[in-house]
Amino acid sequence: MKVVVQRVTSASVEVLGKTVGSIDKGIMLLVGFTSGDDSNIIDYMVNKVINLRIFDDNNGVMNLSVKDVGGSILSVSQFTLYGDASKGNRPSYAKALNSEQAIKLYEEFNDKLRKHVKVETGIFGSYMQVSLINDGPITIILER
């Protein structure tokens, strides 16, 4: 499982010109799955995401999590995180988990996040346009 975490002042996702998910202050996640990913990895990643201290405290030190600041999460599925362009110029997506299994894990991931913070999402498998204002910029890549 790979998750790209971006601290944002706002983020949204559109499908067919309609906004399907939108947040203000919080984090935007790009989420991808690979073979072998399971509920244990999701539990680890949920814990890591909600407790990741990337927001400033009163002293200007990144010492607060998204839940500490009352932020939200925009979670967007992205199988291309497992694109491999090491051979040639056209990426191979052989390491990306098939959509039937990935959607189950993606929904489980988002449901578990929702136990801690407000979560908005894109639409799994859809062509999406994502907009965000990266705050900092702060971008962290988590992989397990």
N, C-alpha and C positions, 0 to 999 in steps of 0.2 A: 504494500500500500504506500502510495506517495500522496502527500498533501502539500501544496504550495499555500503558505499562509501570508496574507498581505494585510497590514494594518491600514484601515481606510477611514476617511471622514464620511464617505458615502460610496455605495456600490449598488448596481442594479443589473438585471438580466432581462432581455427581451426575446420573445419568440414570435415570429410573424408580425412584428411591429407592436406587440402588446407586452407591457411590463408584467412579468410573472413573479418577480422577486425583487425586493428593494430594501436596503437598510441605510441607516445613518451611521454614526460612530460604531466601529466594531472591526470585524475581520472578514475578509473574503477568502474563501477556500476554493482551490482547484483540487479535485479529488480523483485519483485513479487507483485501479485495483489490478493485481496480477495473480497468477496461479499460486495457490497456497494460502492466500489471504482468508481469514476466518474471523469469528467473533472475538477471539482473544486479541487479535491485532487491532480490531475496531475498538475494543475496550481500552487498549493501550493508547491508541491515537486520540480518542475522545478525551481521555485524561490529559494527554499532552496538550491538545489544542485549547481546552478550557482553562488550563493552568499556566499556559505560556505567558511569561511576564514580559510583554512588549509595549505596555502603556506606561506613560510617565506618572510617577507619584508627585507629591507636592514639592519635592526637591529637584524635579526634572530628571529623575533616574528611572529607567525602564524597570519597574518593580511591581507592576500591577497587571492582572490578567483581564481578559474580556469580561469575565463575570464580576471582577472587582469594580470595573468602571461602568457596569450596567449596559455594556455594549451588546450588539447583535452579531449574528453570523449569516453571511450569504454563502451557501454551499453550492458549487457548480461541478457536475461530473465532467471529467475530461480524460478520456482513454488515451489521448495523445501524449500524456505524461510518460507513457511507456513506449513512445516512439524511439526506435533505434536507427540512427543515420550513420552508424560507423562504417557501413559498407555501401558505397554509392551515395546518391543524392536523394533518393526516395526512401523516406523512413519506413521501416518494417514495424508493424504493430503486433507481432506474434507474441510478445510478452504481456500484452494487455489481456485482461480477463474477458471472456465472452460476455456479451450483454445480458444474457439470461441470468448468469451468476452475479455479475457486477451490480445489476439493479437491486438485487436482494441485499447485498452488502451496503450499497449506497443508502438505501432506505433505512437499514438498521443503524448505520452511522448517524444519519440525520435524526432519527428517533431518539437515540441515546444523547446526542447533543442537546436536543430539546428539553431534556430533563434538567438542564442547567441554565440555558439562555434561550432567547428568541432566535429562531432559525428560519430563514427564507431560503428557497432553492430555485434552481432553474428546472427545466424539464428534461429528465434523463433521455439521452439519445436524440434530442432535437438539435437543430441548427440554431445556435444562440448568439446574440450580440451582448457582450458583457462590457459594462462601463464601470469605472471606479476612479476614485481619487485616492491614490496611495499616499498615506500620511507618513512622512519621514524623508524618503521612502523607507519603509520597513518591509522586508520580504524574507521569509524563512522557509526552507524546504525540509519537511519531515519525511522520513522514510523508514519503513520497518519491514 
